[in-house]
């Protein structure tokens, strides 16, 4: 639907891109489970509600608005019906919304734990580095996908751990850091698959994504290798920490993704959305399995 035909509330919701909140919310949940101090009763607790608001509409929404703000020239080519290029949201109003959401995000993070408020600031800075000139890391091959994966996975996962285990230490955080880093490797691959939908606009404005630089087929192969490698290494780490059963489950969840990757490599431009819609379920399932394994490994 054209942006100008939406109500103001629907327009803001579209600007915040709710579908992009899910991976960040999930990472926070995995971190909470891995903390060893999160239970069913906490689902109704104020801390969990604040965490969902933070990782969903607030921090994730802020980063999505920033991306749209700085990518408005690219969106005029790839997605002209988005709110800013479509003319439904002016640059002035977009700036006001981004400023308000940034403040709300930092305050909410601080209320959960002061360190999480600092993490939110890092996430917002990362969003600027990813989208804003002159740095615009999304132009710089691997750098853009890595920083997005970092913001989507490591930061919210560690926020979830710290939210429920405020008396943390480096040794207690280590398993979560390792697993989150390995799944960040996998997420770098899934970010590459997201680049297929905007390959034409990226070529026109000189953004050097993997599909632009290496071609669609080679980029799909690279993405598949990264996706599988991160998860297989995570499965091996589960075995190393004495949680072999969990490791086997994580490894088994890679198999359906591997089978889907044959179709992805064969036709990246038409299979990208379908692949992510199906395969991501197995990947995020592996994340939660690892979180339970870390919880089970705690003394």
C-alpha positions as CSV (number, residue, x, y, z in Angstrom):
1,X,0.0,0.0,0.0
2,X,1.4,3.5,-0.9
3,X,2.6,5.2,2.3
4,X,0.5,8.4,1.7
5,X,-2.7,6.3,2.0
6,X,-2.0,5.0,5.5
7,X,-3.2,6.5,8.7
8,X,-0.7,8.3,10.9
9,X,-0.4,5.4,13.4
10,X,-0.1,2.8,10.6
11,X,2.5,5.1,8.9
12,X,4.6,5.2,12.1
13,X,4.3,1.5,12.6
14,X,5.5,0.9,9.0
15,X,8.4,3.3,9.6
16,X,9.4,1.2,12.6
17,X,9.3,-2.1,10.6
18,X,7.9,-4.5,13.2
19,X,9.1,-7.6,11.2
20,X,12.7,-6.6,12.0
21,X,12.1,-6.6,15.7
22,X,11.7,-10.4,16.0
23,X,15.4,-11.4,15.7
24,X,16.5,-8.8,18.3
25,X,13.7,-9.8,20.7
26,X,14.6,-13.5,20.3
27,X,18.3,-12.7,21.0
28,X,17.3,-11.0,24.3
29,X,15.1,-13.9,25.2
30,X,18.0,-16.4,24.5
31,X,20.3,-14.3,26.7
32,X,17.7,-14.3,29.5
33,X,17.4,-18.1,29.3
34,X,21.2,-18.5,29.3
35,X,21.5,-16.3,32.4
36,X,20.1,-19.2,34.4
37,X,17.8,-16.9,36.4
38,X,14.9,-16.6,34.0
39,X,11.7,-18.6,34.5
40,X,8.1,-18.8,33.4
41,X,7.0,-16.3,36.1
42,X,9.4,-13.7,34.6
43,X,7.3,-13.5,31.4
44,X,4.9,-11.3,33.2
45,X,7.5,-9.3,35.1
46,X,8.2,-5.6,34.5
47,X,11.8,-6.4,33.5
48,X,10.7,-8.7,30.7
49,X,8.1,-6.2,29.5
50,X,10.7,-3.5,29.4
51,X,13.1,-5.8,27.6
52,X,10.5,-6.6,24.9
53,X,9.7,-2.9,24.4
54,X,13.4,-2.1,24.2
55,X,14.5,-4.8,21.8
56,X,11.3,-4.4,19.7
57,X,9.7,-1.0,19.0
58,X,12.2,1.2,20.8
59,X,15.8,0.3,20.0
60,X,15.1,-1.8,16.9
61,X,12.6,0.7,15.7
62,X,15.1,3.6,16.1
63,X,17.7,1.8,14.1
64,X,15.2,1.0,11.3
65,X,14.1,4.7,11.2
66,X,17.8,5.7,11.0
67,X,18.4,3.3,8.1
68,X,15.4,4.7,6.2
69,X,16.5,8.3,6.9
70,X,20.0,7.8,5.6
71,X,19.0,5.4,2.8
72,X,16.3,7.6,1.3
73,X,18.2,8.0,-2.0
74,X,18.6,4.3,-2.3
75,X,14.9,3.6,-1.4
76,X,13.8,5.9,-4.2
77,X,15.2,3.2,-6.5
78,X,14.5,0.0,-4.7
79,X,11.4,0.8,-2.6
80,X,9.9,4.2,-3.6
81,X,6.7,3.5,-1.5
82,X,8.6,3.7,1.8
83,X,7.4,6.6,4.0
84,X,10.3,9.0,3.4
85,X,10.8,8.6,-0.4
86,X,7.0,8.3,-0.8
87,X,6.6,11.7,0.8
88,X,4.4,10.6,3.6
89,X,7.0,11.5,6.3
90,X,9.0,14.6,6.0
91,X,12.7,14.7,6.9
92,X,11.9,17.1,9.8
93,X,9.2,14.8,11.3
94,X,11.5,11.8,10.7
95,X,14.3,13.6,12.7
96,X,11.9,14.3,15.6
97,X,10.7,10.7,15.7
98,X,14.2,9.4,15.7
99,X,15.3,11.7,18.4
100,X,12.4,10.8,20.7
101,X,12.8,7.1,20.1
102,X,16.5,7.3,20.8
103,X,15.9,9.0,24.2
104,X,13.1,6.5,25.1
105,X,15.3,3.6,24.2
106,X,18.3,4.7,26.3
107,X,16.0,5.5,29.3
108,X,14.3,2.1,29.0
109,X,17.6,0.3,28.8
110,X,18.9,2.1,31.8
111,X,15.8,1.2,33.8
112,X,16.6,-2.5,33.2
113,X,20.3,-2.1,34.0
114,X,22.7,0.9,33.5
115,X,25.0,-1.2,31.3
116,X,22.1,-2.0,29.0
117,X,21.5,1.7,28.6
118,X,25.1,2.0,27.4
119,X,24.5,-1.0,25.0
120,X,21.6,0.9,23.5
121,X,23.8,3.9,22.8
122,X,26.3,1.5,21.1
123,X,23.5,0.1,19.0
124,X,22.3,3.5,17.9
125,X,25.9,4.5,17.0
126,X,26.2,1.3,15.0
127,X,23.1,2.2,13.1
128,X,24.7,5.5,12.2
129,X,28.0,3.8,11.2
130,X,26.0,1.4,9.0
131,X,23.9,3.9,7.1
132,X,25.3,7.4,7.4
133,X,27.9,9.0,5.1
134,X,30.8,9.3,5.1
135,X,31.4,6.0,6.9
136,X,28.3,4.1,5.6
137,X,29.6,0.6,6.4
138,X,27.0,-1.0,4.2
139,X,29.1,0.1,1.3
140,X,32.1,-1.7,2.6
141,X,31.5,-5.3,1.7
142,X,31.7,-7.4,5.0
143,X,31.6,-4.5,7.4
144,X,28.0,-3.7,7.0
145,X,26.7,-7.2,7.5
146,X,29.0,-7.8,10.5
147,X,27.9,-4.7,12.4
148,X,24.2,-5.5,11.8
149,X,24.7,-9.0,13.0
150,X,26.5,-7.7,16.1
151,X,23.7,-5.3,16.9
152,X,21.0,-7.9,16.2
153,X,22.6,-10.7,18.2
154,X,25.5,-10.2,20.5
155,X,24.3,-6.9,22.1
156,X,20.7,-8.1,22.8
157,X,21.9,-11.5,23.9
158,X,24.3,-10.0,26.4
159,X,21.6,-7.6,27.5
160,X,19.3,-10.5,28.3
161,X,22.0,-12.2,30.4
162,X,22.8,-9.0,32.3
163,X,19.2,-8.2,32.9
164,X,18.6,-11.4,34.9
165,X,22.1,-11.9,36.2
166,X,23.2,-8.4,37.4
167,X,26.0,-10.0,39.5
168,X,27.8,-11.2,36.4
169,X,31.5,-11.8,35.9
170,X,33.6,-12.4,32.8
171,X,33.7,-16.1,33.4
172,X,29.9,-16.3,33.7
173,X,29.4,-14.3,30.5
174,X,32.0,-16.3,28.5
175,X,29.7,-19.1,27.2
176,X,27.1,-16.6,26.1
177,X,29.7,-14.4,24.4
178,X,31.1,-17.4,22.5
179,X,27.7,-18.7,21.4
180,X,26.4,-15.3,20.4
181,X,29.6,-14.6,18.5
182,X,29.2,-17.9,16.6
183,X,25.6,-17.2,15.7
184,X,26.7,-13.7,14.7
185,X,28.9,-15.5,12.1
186,X,25.8,-17.3,10.9
187,X,23.7,-14.1,10.9
188,X,26.3,-12.4,8.8
189,X,25.4,-15.0,6.2
190,X,21.7,-14.3,6.5
191,X,22.3,-10.5,6.2
192,X,24.0,-11.3,2.9
193,X,20.8,-13.0,1.7
194,X,18.8,-9.9,2.6
195,X,21.1,-8.0,0.1
196,X,19.7,-9.8,-2.9
197,X,16.5,-7.8,-2.9
198,X,18.3,-4.5,-3.4
199,X,21.1,-5.5,-5.7
200,X,20.0,-3.3,-8.6
201,X,19.8,-0.1,-6.4
202,X,23.1,-1.1,-4.7
203,X,24.8,-1.3,-8.0
204,X,23.5,2.1,-9.2
205,X,24.7,3.9,-6.0
206,X,28.0,2.0,-5.6
207,X,27.2,0.0,-2.5
208,X,29.6,-3.0,-2.5
209,X,27.5,-5.8,-1.0
210,X,28.6,-9.4,-1.5
211,X,26.1,-10.0,-4.3
212,X,27.3,-6.9,-6.1
213,X,31.0,-7.7,-5.8
214,X,31.0,-11.5,-6.3
215,X,27.7,-12.1,-8.2
216,X,24.5,-13.7,-6.9
217,X,25.6,-17.3,-7.1
218,X,29.0,-16.9,-5.4
219,X,27.4,-14.6,-2.7
220,X,24.8,-17.3,-2.0
221,X,27.5,-19.9,-1.6
222,X,29.5,-17.6,0.8
223,X,26.3,-16.9,2.8
224,X,25.5,-20.6,3.1
225,X,29.1,-21.5,4.3
226,X,28.9,-18.7,6.9
227,X,25.4,-19.8,8.1
228,X,26.4,-23.4,8.5
229,X,29.9,-22.8,9.9
230,X,28.6,-20.7,12.8
231,X,26.0,-23.2,13.8
232,X,28.2,-26.2,13.5
233,X,30.9,-24.5,15.6
234,X,28.2,-23.7,18.2
235,X,27.1,-27.4,18.2
236,X,30.8,-28.4,18.8
237,X,31.0,-25.9,21.6
238,X,28.0,-27.4,23.3
239,X,29.9,-30.8,23.3
240,X,33.0,-29.0,24.7
241,X,31.0,-27.7,27.7
242,X,29.6,-31.2,28.4
243,X,26.2,-30.7,26.8
244,X,26.4,-33.2,24.0
245,X,22.7,-33.8,23.6
246,X,22.1,-30.1,23.0
247,X,25.0,-30.1,20.6
248,X,23.4,-32.9,18.6
249,X,20.1,-31.1,18.4
250,X,21.8,-27.9,17.2
251,X,23.8,-29.8,14.6
252,X,20.6,-31.6,13.4
253,X,18.9,-28.2,12.9
254,X,21.5,-27.3,10.3
255,X,20.4,-30.2,8.0
256,X,17.1,-28.7,6.7
257,X,18.9,-25.4,6.2
258,X,21.6,-27.1,4.2
259,X,19.0,-28.8,2.0
260,X,17.3,-25.5,1.3
261,X,20.6,-23.9,0.3
262,X,20.7,-25.9,-2.9
263,X,17.7,-24.0,-4.2
264,X,19.1,-20.8,-2.8
265,X,22.4,-21.2,-4.7
266,X,20.6,-22.2,-7.9
267,X,18.3,-19.2,-7.9
268,X,19.3,-16.6,-5.3
269,X,17.2,-13.7,-6.7
270,X,13.9,-15.7,-6.4
271,X,14.7,-17.9,-3.4
272,X,16.1,-15.3,-1.0
273,X,12.8,-14.4,0.8
274,X,11.5,-18.0,0.8
275,X,14.8,-19.3,2.2
276,X,14.9,-16.8,5.1
277,X,11.3,-17.4,5.9
278,X,11.8,-21.1,6.3
279,X,15.5,-21.6,7.2
280,X,15.6,-18.9,9.8
281,X,13.2,-20.9,12.0
282,X,15.8,-23.6,12.4
283,X,18.6,-21.2,13.0
284,X,16.8,-19.3,15.8
285,X,15.7,-22.7,17.2
286,X,19.4,-23.6,17.5
287,X,20.0,-20.3,19.3
288,X,17.4,-21.2,22.0
289,X,18.7,-24.7,22.3
290,X,22.2,-23.3,23.0
291,X,20.8,-20.9,25.6
292,X,19.2,-23.9,27.4
293,X,22.5,-25.8,27.2
294,X,24.4,-22.8,28.7
295,X,21.8,-22.7,31.5
296,X,22.2,-26.5,32.1
297,X,26.0,-26.2,32.2
298,X,25.9,-23.7,35.0
299,X,27.2,-25.2,38.3
